């Protein structure tokens, strides 16, 4: 969904020269430099060299997706995606994850209507091992009853989490495809249904793999650091022997008929805090000449803070708290969808009229040259940023091949975007966005039904599907005995990541300027960071710092909010203000040639923020609506309540985004106080990361910030530390919730604590990734959750450790027991050297990927500064992690992660688990959601 946004309605009438929007030159983007070949078995192979990276991305995209789900088996392609990570003839269960995450990389997969893609990024010396592993699971995947049952349970939990527990989950995951198609299999939700998942059999799974997972239905893309000749030899060695089946690949070939009569549905759903409305219009395939024009139209509609939907629905008329659109191009007919989450007190009918009005504007009049240029620059700058990473380049190329049917489509898309004219926009709007072709859903709170009739939205009975026909002689693979398995190739010589060396300078007014050079692409990230943050929110004014950061970008002495937005977005960027717990920041990423203009705007906002009353009220309203939505999500409520219970009245106890009551209580004086406590030159640092040198950085900083004066106003943090619910087990009853969220919290460490690195590694072992212990026990072994994770948030002062898992309601007690058990085990047992090395690598690998991008480096340094750590210590991260030993992990876990005394908050349908919990925790505290008060340390 789009972020919460605001903008001014009167900007077009303001004539101040400083607010004038200067059209930016779209960034120059070099074509993807790739090599292509096709093996005799039909596998298409693409390689994109990038010697500047220490990593390599390996991606295999299969031309099979949800459109290919067999009859009566919706969600099948997605279910199968999960099984690809289990075992092969030569890979033991979960070993594929070990080959990636345990060496500092990552892997994942996704299922689209048209494809299923599997992708990894690993240090470059592990390329051969990943090619071997991908070939092994293409050729000899093991599918056995235990794997099938556990992953089916995991997918059910994913469905409950994304669709049933999350507000508006059914609207986007189920209803959007169902209202958009009558006969094409795109109509079936890719997530499937519990009933269809239960109907699937292991024989279905084996037949699906044999039918679609074959070399002539796949694309292999390798991007990053490699030797081309060596890569070719490895590909030939591992993939060339895989046989190409003689049978044809089955496809359901049907054209969706043109819709000539508009359709509309009204539904009443539980867990709907605010009304919503969605519109869907058919669009042509991704390969059609109109696709790029529609993508630009979509950007004008909803990309950035000066987009049309936000300008009219959210900012000017205040009809919606959120409004957005998404352009979904496919191999076949796709969709352009618009949606609005209505503001409190507004109705869906009003929202629908407003959405249709904005679509009609494209048909009725040409867009302005400024709007068009802004949208193009935003799209092209986004594409440039995508090509900053090895996996971003691989994604762009593979999607072009699979969805558009042509590798050159990745670059052609950018050329087509650059060539779009105002008349093109109007032409495609009249052709594709006709009112009689629309489909609408009004999505209303169940409590508002009051006996009114509602529509039933289901997949059309006319949708064409095909039964799965098993190929003859399917080979059933089993994991070979250990002494008969082929071992993965040994890794090559290690390639160390380039660690940035921050250059620190200081202006005469006290502003610190940090430059980190990276000349790989013509991009620069500029981040202005200041001390302060949500920890300084006054008692009863939770959300003050965050509200001040949001209002800060909404107008200066010489620019209205809309002028700020348009000036920034004309450069292809967005300027976002945010407050963390210990600091605040504003930042953007632009092409190098636009940095001077960008810094002028950043400087104006930081120095001259006007904090207009009308903008405070708009942001307050948006914030309250955001909190209203969050309070319908069990995971969100569990985390907020756990922090309040753990820290009580302390500086880190309140929700940083506020509550409905606290946001209403915040005054203009509170906003001014939060702003002035942070934004002064001696309290701030300008970080410039990317295609710039220190001399140029100093020159630009002096030009735009050198005359900045003033001192920050000191703010005393709350010193109260009353936490009556700390160490208790609390259940927040949310009747009818689709899942339960289990949160376990402890006090951790500060960022400057000498135990920090040991605690960070301990958390990585416990819950810092897919292969970590919590996920192993809860998801992989038992299928109780889509994912179980923990985090250590080391702040300027002692921050929290938090483990959160969403599960089906009746399993909440089991998940709690497993979480506490793993916390205790970490402090009671010593790690093996292999386990320790794996989790250390997961941390060092993530760090290495972050510093390869301009934004990643800037955000990393900003986090250091907000937590009171000098930027110069960035080079100590890797050796500090590598110096942690097993005894260090065990001792810090025994000290910090003892199960006893944990603060536990479980949010869900209490009728399904409270009595089981009460048997073990007789002092359990039960609070109904309607009685929950996050403003109080006692939670009510």
N, C-alpha and C positions, 0 to 999 in steps of 0.2 A: 504494500500500500504506500501511497505518497506520504511524506512527512507532514506534520502540522505546520501551516504556513499563514502568513499575513502579508498585505500590501496596501498602499494608499490609493484612494480612488480619484484624487484630484491632481495627480502628477502631470497629466497632459496639459494642464493649464499653467503650471509653474514654469517661469521663464528664466530663472537664475542661470547664468552661463555655466557655473560649476556643475549644475545638474544635467547638462546636455549630454545625451547619449551619443558617444562616438562609435561608429561602426567599426568592429574589429576585423582584421584580416583573418580569415579562417586559417588554422595552422596547416603547414605543409606536412603531409604524412607520406612517408616513403612506402612504396608498394611492398607487400610481403615477399621476401626473397626465399623461395622454396624450390626444392627438387621433388619431382613426382615420377613415380613409376608404378607399374602394375605387375604383380607376380603371376606366374602361369596359372595359379589356382584362383585368380580373380581378386586377391587382396590388393587394394589401392594403398600406396605408401607415399606419404609426404614428409619431408624433413625441412625444418627451418633452423638454420644455424644461428647461434647467438654466443659468441665467444666471451662477451662481457659478463655473462652470468656464471655462477658457480653451480647452477642447477640445470636439470633437464626435466621436461614434461613429456610423459608418454600417455597418449590418449588413443583409445580404441572406441570408435563410434559404430554401432550396429544399426542398420537401416530397418529397425523394428521398434515399434512403440505401442502406445495404448490403442491406436487405430487397429492394430493387429491382434488385440485381445480376442481369444476364441469366443464363440457364442456361449453365453451363460457363464463367462469367466471374466467379467470386467475386473480391472486391476491386476490382470495376470502378468502383463509385461513388467509392471512395477514389482510385483512379488518376486518374479524371476530375477530381477536386478539384485535383490538382496542375496539370493542364493549363489550368485557368482563370486561371493567373497568367502565361501566356506572352504571347500577342499577340491583338490584335483588328484590325479594319480600320484603326483610327486610332491604336492604341497599339503601338509597337515592342516587341519582346521585352524583358521585364523592366521596361518602363516603368511598369507598375502599381506595382511596388515602389518605384520612384523617386518616384512621386507621394505615397507615404506615408512610408517610412523616411527619404528624403532631405530631407524638410521637418520632421522631428522627430516623426513619428508611427510607427505600426506597423500591420502587417496580418497576418492569418493565416486559417486555415480549419480545419474539422474535419469528419470524416464519422462520423455516428452511424448506428445501425440505421434511424432514421426520417427523418433529415434530413442535409443538407450545408449548413453555414453559413459565410459569408464575412464577416469583420468587420475594421474598421479604426478606429483612433483617430488623429485628426490635429488640429493647431491649427485653431481654429474658422474661420479665414479661408480654409481650403482645402476647405470643405464642398462648394461648387459643383463643384469639380474631381473630387471623389470620386463625387458623384452622376452626373456625366457619364461617368466611367470605368466605374462599375458598370452603367450602362445599356448602354454600348458592348459590354461582354463578355457581357451577357445577349443582345444582339441579334446581334453579329457576331464571335463568337469564331473565331480562326484556328486550325485544327487541321491541322498538316502533319507529314510523316514525321519530320523531325529533332526537333521538339518531343516527339512521341509517344515516340520511341525513348529520348531522354535522360531523360524523366520516368519512363518505365517502369523504367529502370535505377535511378533514385533511389528509387522505391518498393521495388524489390528490396532495396536497401541498408537502407531503413527496416525491412523485414521481418527481414532478418538481424540488425539492431541490436536491435530490440525483442523479437523472438521467439526467434531462434536463439542469439544471443550472450549475452543477459541471463538470469541464473538465473530460473527459473520463468516465462519468457516463454511457453512453450507452454501452461502450465497456464491462464494468464489469457486469452491472446489466442486460443488454438485450442480447448482442451478445454472451457472453461466454456460457450461457446455450443453446442458439439457435443453435450454431455450434457444440455443443458437443453431441447432441442426435437427433435421427431420429424418434423413435417410443415411447420412454419412456416419461411419463409426466414430468420428470425432465427438459425437453426441455423448458417448459413454464417459463418465468421470474416470480419469486415469487412476485415482486412488481406489476405485472399486467400491465394493460394499462388503459388509461382514458376511452376508449370505453367499455371495459369489466366492469370496475367499474360502469359506467353509466348504464349498462345493468342489474346489480344486483337488486334484489327486496327484500323487507322485508320478504316475504314468503321464499325466498331462504335462508336468514339468519336463520330464525327459524328452517328450515329443517336441515340446516348444524349443528346447535347446538344439535338438537335431535338425529342426526345420529352419530356424532363423540364425543360429550362431555358427556361421560358416564363413570362410574367407571371402567368398564372392559377394557377401552381404555386409562387409565391414570396411572401415577406413582406419588406417593406422597413421597417426601424426606424431612425430618426434620433434620437439622444439627445445633449443638450449645449447649447451656446450657439448660438442661431440666432434669426432672425426668422421667425415662423410663416408670414406671408403670402409672404415671399420664398422660403421653403422650398417652399411649395405651387406657386409659379410654376416653380421649378427642376424639381421632380418632374414636373409636367405637361409641361415642355419636353423632358425627356430620356427619361422612361419612357412617357408616354402614347402616343407614336407607335409603340411596339413592338407588332407585331400579335399577336393571340391566335389560335393555331391552331384550326382547326375540329375536329380530331380529339380523341377522348377520351384522357385520361391513363391508360395501362394500369396496373393494380394486380393483384397476386396476392392474392386474398382467400381466406384459409383460417384457420380457427380451430384452434389447437393443442388437441388433446384433453386432457382432464384425466388426469394421471398417477395411476394407482391402485396401481402396484407400484413399490416403491423399486428403484433401480438403483445398482450400485457397480462401479467400475473400478479396476484397479491397473496402473500403468505404471512402467517404469524408464527414466529419462532421463539423458543426459549433462548435465554442467554443473549438477548438483543438489547443492550442498554440504550441505544438511540436508533430511530428509524433510519433506513437506508434505501437507496434506489440505484438500480443498475440498468444501463442500456447497452445493447449489443447490436453492431452493424456488421454485415458481411463484407469482407475485403478479398482481393484476389490472391492467388498464390505468391509466395516470396519471389518467384522467378518472373513475375509479371512486371511490365515497365512502370506500372502505377505504384508499385510497392514502396519505392524510395520516397515518392511524393507523399504518400499516406503516412510514412514514418515522420516526415517533416511536419505534416499537419498535426500529428499526435504530439510532437514536441511543442508546437505553438499552443496546443490545447492545454498541456499540463506539465511541461518540463520547466522547473524553476519557479521562483517566487513571483515572476511577472507573467506567468502563463494566464490564459484566458479563464480557465475554470476557477483558479484561485482568485483572480481579480474580481470576478463577478459574484461567485457563490460564497466564498469564504470572506473576502475582504470588504467588498462594497456592500453587498446585501446581507451578509452574515447569516445566510441560509444554512450553510454547512460548516461543520468543524473540519471535515476533510473532503477534498474533491480531487479526482484524478482520472487517468485513463491509461490504457495499455494497448500497445500495438502488437498483435499476435499473428505474425505471418507464418504460414505453414507450407508444406509441399502442395496441399490442396487449398481449398478456400479457408481463409482465416477469419479473424474478428478484430474489430476495433471496439473496445468496451470502455464505457464511461461510468463512473460511479460517484455517489456522494453519500457520506455519512452525515446526517442532518444534525444541526445544532439543537440543543435542548429547547423544547417548545415549538420546533418547526416540524412540518409534516412532509411525508414522502411525496405527496402530490405536488407541492410547491417545488420540491427538489427536482422532480421529473420535468416540470415545465421549464425550469432554469437550464437543465442539461440540454433539453431539446432546443432551447433558444440559442445556446452556444454553437450547437451543430448547424443550425440554420444560418448563422452568421457567415460560416464558410461558404455556404451555397449562394447566399444573397449578395456578397460583396468580396472583392479581392482583399487579401491580407496586405498590411503595409510592408514597405520595403524593410523597415527597421525590425518588425516582428520576424520576417522571413530570415533576415541575416542573423539575428540572434539565435533562432532555432538551428540554423545550419552550423553556426560556430559552436553551439553547445554540443551538437551531435558529433561534430568532427573532433572537438577537443576530447570528448569522451572516448572516441575511437583511438585517439593518440595515447590516452592513458591506458587503455586496454592493452595496447601493444608495448607497454613498458615491461610486461612480465612474459616469461616464456609460456606460461599456460594461457595467458590472454591471447597471444598470437596463435597458439594451437587451436583454441576455441573458435576464433574468427574463421580460420581456414576450414576446420572440420565442419562447422555449421554450414558454410557456403557449399561444401561438397554434398552434404547429405540433404539439406533443405532446399537449396537452390539448384543443385545438380551440376555445379560448376565451381572449381576452385577459384577462378578469377572473379567470381561474384563478390568475394570479400572486398576487393579493391574497387570493383565496378560500383558497388553500393555507395561507396564514399564519393566517387565521381558523380553518380546520379544525384546524390543529396546536394552536392555543390551546384548542380545545374538546375535545380528546381526553381520555377518562376511563380509569381503570384497567380497568373492565369492557370498554371498547372494545379495549384491548390484548389482553386474554385472548380476546375473541371472535375477532379477526382471526387470532390465533395458532392457535386451534383450527380455524379455517376454512381458512387458507392454508398453515400450516406443519406439516402432518401428515407423519408419518414415511413413510407409504406414497407420498407425493408427492415425496420427496427423490431427489436424484441426487448421487453422491459420487465423488470421484477421490482415490485414494491415489497420491501423486507421489513416487517413491522414487529414490535415487541409482542410476545404472546399475551402479556397482561392487558394489552389494548384491544384484544379481539372482542370481548363482550358480546359473544353470540353472533358476530358478523361472519358471513360466508368467506371462505378462502379457497384459492385454487390449489390443486395438487400438481406439483411439477415432477415429472418422471422422464426417463429416457423414452423417446418415441418408440412405439411398437413397430414402426416402419423402418427403423434403422437396420441396415443390411450388415450381417455378420456371417462368419463361416465357422463351421465346426472344425475343431483341430483334428487333422488326419495324421496319425503317426506314420512317419516314414518306415519303410521296411528295414528290418535288421538293425534296430537301434542298439548300439553297444552300450552296455551298462558298466560304467567305470567304478572301480573301487580304489581306495587309497592303498598303494602298494606297501608290502612289508618294508620296514625301514631299511633293511639291507638291500632292497631291490629298487629303491627310489633313486631317481637322478637328482643329485644335489644341485641347488642353485649355483651359478657361476660365482667365483670369488669377486669381491668388489675390486675396482681398479685403484690407482693411486689417488689419495684424497685431494680434493680441490677446495682450498680454504676460501670462505667468503671474504670479500673486501670489506673491512670494517671502516666506517666513515670516521674521518678525523675532523671534529667540529673546530672551526676557527672562531674564537671569541674576541669581540671588540666591544668597546663601550663609548657611547656618545657623551658629550659634555654634560647633557642633562640627566645622565644616569641610565639611559636606556641601553640594555645589553643587546648586541647584535651577534647572532650565531649563524655562520655560513657553513653549509655542508655541500661540497661540490659533487655533482653527478652529471656528466655531459653526454650521457648515452642518448637522450632525446631532448628536443627543445621544450622542456617543461620545467617549471619552478613551482614549488609549494611554498607559500608564505603563511606563517602562523604567528600571530601575536598572542602571547600567553602572559597572564598576570596571576600573582598570588591572590588568594581569597577563597571563594567558593562556597558551596552549600553548607559546609561545617559552621560557617558564621551566621546562618539564618537565625533570627531572633526566635525565642520561644513563642509558639503559636503562629509563626510566620513561615512555616515550611514552604519551600518553593520560591522564596524571595530572590535568591541568587540566580536561579534558573530563569525566573521571569524577567529579571533585570538583563540577563544575557540575551534573551529573546527580543526584548524591547530595544536594546542597544542598537541593533541594526535597522531599526524601523524609523529612521529619519535623523538628520543632523541640522545644524543651524542653516545650512544652505541647500539641503536636499530633502525631499519628502521620502517616505518609505518606498514608494514606487520608483522614484528616481534612483535610489540606492540599488534596488533590485535590477532595474533595467540597465544601469551602468555596468553592474557586475556581470550580468548574464549576457550582455553584448560582447563581453570578453570570453565567453564560453565557460564561465565559472558560476559558482553559487557561494554566497558569503553567509556562513552560519555562525551564530553565536551560541555558546554553550558554557555551562558551569559544571565543573566536576566538584568533588568534595573539598578539594584543597586549592582550587584555582579555576580560572575562566580563560576561554580562548575564543578568538575569531580567526578564520583562515579560509584560504582558497588555493586552487591550483590553476595556473594559466600557462599558455604558451609563452616562451621566453620573451617574445616581442611585445607582449601585453603587460609585462610586470610593472613597468613604470606607472601605467594607468591604474593597475590593480592596487598598488601600494598607496596611491593618492586617495583611493576610496577607503582602504583599510585605515589609513591615518585619519581621515575625516571622521569616520565612525568612532574610532577609539578616543579621539580628542574632543569631538564636538557633538556627541550623542545628545539629542534633544529630549529624549524620553517623553514623547507627547502623551498627554492624558488619554486621547482617543486610542492610541496604540496600546497603552497599558490595559485599557478595558478590553480591547480585542484579544490581546494575548491572554488575559485572565480568562475570558470566555472559552478560548480554545483550550487552555490548560485544564479548566474544569471539565470540559467534555472529554479530554484525553484521560483524565483520572476516572471519569464515569465508565469509560470503556475498559480501562485496566481493572476496575473492581469487579468485572464480570469474568475475568480470566483467572483460574485457580493458581496457575504458576506465578502470575504477577502478584496476586494477593499474598501468596505464601512467602515470597521473597521480601515484600515490604513489611509484613507482619513479623517475620523472623528478625529483621534488622531492628525494628522497634522493640521487640522483646529482648534482644541481646544487649542493645546499647541504652535502652530506656530513654531518659531525658538527656543523654550525652550528645555531643555534637554530630555523631554519625547515626543517631537513632531515627530521626524523622525521615519520611520519604523526600528525596531531593527534589522531586517534581511537585511536591505539595499534596494536599488533600483538597477536596472541594471546600471545606470550611476554612482551611488556612489560606488558600488562594483568595477567598472572598475577604479575608481579614487584612491582607497586605495593602498598605497605603502607598501613596506616591513617595512619602518620606522614606519608607522602607526600600523602595526601588532606587531612589537617589543614593541612599546610604550604601547599598550593595554595589552600585556602580562606582561611587567615589572611593570605596575601600579597596578597589582593585586597580582601577585604570589611571595610573600615573607613571611617568617614564622610569623612575627609579624602582618601581615595583613590577616592571614588565620586561619581557624579552621578545625580540623579533627574530624568528627562525626563518632562514631562507635556505631551502634545500633543493638542489637540482642544478640546472644549467646556468650557473652564475659563480663568479669568483669573489673573494673577500673584498677586493678593492671596489668592485661595482656594487657590492652589497652595502658597503659603508657609504658610498656616494648616494645611493637611493635612500638609505635610511636617514641620512642627514637631510636630504631634500624634503622628505615627507614627514619626518618625525623630529628633526633637529630643534625646532622651535617649540616643541611640546613642553609644557611646564606644569608645575603643581606637584603636590605630594599626596600619597594615599592616606586615607583616614583609617587609623587603626581600629580594628573590630575585635572585641573580646568574645571568644567562643563561649558557648554555654558550658559552665563548669559543673552543672548538676549531673549526677551519675546514678540517678534512681532507676533501677531496672527490676521491678518486682516480678516480671515474668521470665527473667533470665534463668536458664537451667530447668525450665518446666516443659512439659509436653502439652501443647495447645492444639485443639482441633477447632477449626473454623468451619462451621456447617454451611455448605452451599448446596441446598437440595436440588436434585436434578442435574448436577454437574456431570459432564461427560467423562471426567477423569478426576483423580485425586493428585494433588501436588504435595510431595513430601520434602520439607526443607529442614536441614540439620545445620545449626550454626554454632561457631565457637569464636572467641576472640583470638586473633592471629598475631601478627607482628606489624611494626611500622616498617617503612621502606629503608630507614637508616639502621634498623636493628641488625646486629651482627649475625643473627640467626636467619636473616632473610633468605639467602640462597639455599640453605639447608631446607627451610620450610617450603620454598618454591619447588625444589626437587621432590620433597615428600608429597606435596599436592599433585605433582605430575604423576607420581606412582599411584596415588589413590584415585584421582578422578580427572586427570589432565588430558584425556584423549580417548579414542576408541579402544585402544589396547590397555587402558588403565584398569585398575582392579574393579572399581564400581561398575563400569560398563561390562566388564567380563562377567561378573556375577549376576547382574540384574538383567541386562539385555541378552548377552550372547548365550549364557548357560540356561537362562530361564524364560526369556522372551517376555519379561514383565514390563518393558518400557521401550520406547523408541530410542532412548539414550539417557544415560545417567552420567552426570558430570559434577565436578567440584571446582571451586576457584579460591585462590588466596589473593585477596585485595589488600595489599600492603599500602597504606596511605601515609601521610605526613606523621600522623599519630597511629596508634594501634588500630588496624582495620580488621575486617572479618574474614574468617574462613566460612565458606558456605557450600553445602552439597545439596543439589536439587534434582529430584526425579519426578516425572509425571507417569502415573500408572493407572490401571483400572481401579475403581474404587475399592473393590473387595480385596485387592492385593496391597493396600497401603501399609498394613501392619507388617507384612512380609518384607516390603522394600525398606521400611524403617529398620527392621532387625538386621537386614543385610548391610545397610549403610553403617550402622553403629558397629557391627562386627568387623567390617573391613577397617574402620578407623582404629579399633582396638588392636587388630592384628598388625597394623603397620608399626605400632609402638612396641609390640611384644616379640616380633620376629625380625631377624636381620635379613636384609635383601641379599639376593645372589648378585654377584658381579655383573652377570648378563642382564638381569632386570634393571639394575642401576644404570648401566651403560645405555640401555634402550631409552629410559625415561630422560636421562640427561640429553641424549641426542634429539629427542622430541623438542626440547626447549631450545637447544642451540640451532637446530634447523629452522624453527619458526623465527628466531631472531635473525638468522641469515637471510631469510626471504623478505622480512620487513625492511631491512636496510638496502635492498635492491631497488626500492621505489622511492620517489621523492616524498610522497605523502606518508609512506610508512616510516621513513627516517624522521620527518618532522614530528609526527605523532609520538614516536618513541622518545624523542628529546623533550617534547612538551610534557609527557608523562613524568619524565625524570624531574623536570623543574618544578612541576606542581607538587611533587612529593618531597621536595627539598634535597634532591640529589643533583650534583653538578653534571653538566653535559659531558665534561671531560672524562667522566668515569664510564662512558659507554664502552670503552675498550677493555674494561675489566669484567664485562658480563660473561663472556665465553670462558675465560680461565676460572672465574669464580664458580660457575656451574660445574666445570670439569673437575674441580678440586673437592667437590662434595663426595664423601665416602659412605659406605653402608651404615657405619656407626653414627655418622652425623644425621642421616635420615631417621634412623630408629630413635635416637635420643630426642630430636626435635618433635617427632610424632608422639612420643610418650609424654612429652611436656605439653604440647599444644592441642593434640587431637584425641585426647582421652574421651572415650564414649561417655563416661560418667560426667554429669554436669552439662551435657549438651543441651542447647536450646532447640526444641523441636516444634515446628509448626506444620500441621497437615490441613490442607484445604480441599474439601470435596464433599460428596454426599455422605454425611456422617452416618446415616442409617445403615450403611453397608459395611462400616468398619469400626465404629466407636466402641461397641461392646467388646470386640476382640481386643482392642487397645486397652480398654479400661481394666481388663483382667490382669494385664501386666503392669499398667500404670494407673493405680487406683486414684491418684491425685490429679489425673488428667483434667485440664480446664477446657470446657466446651463453651464456645461462643458462636452464636448465630451470625451469619454475615450481616444481617440488618442491624445488629448491635455492635459490630466491630467499629472501633474508633481509633484510627491510626494516629490521631493527635495526642493520645495518652499512652504513657509507658505501660499501663495496665491493660491496654487494648480495648477498653470499654469504660 
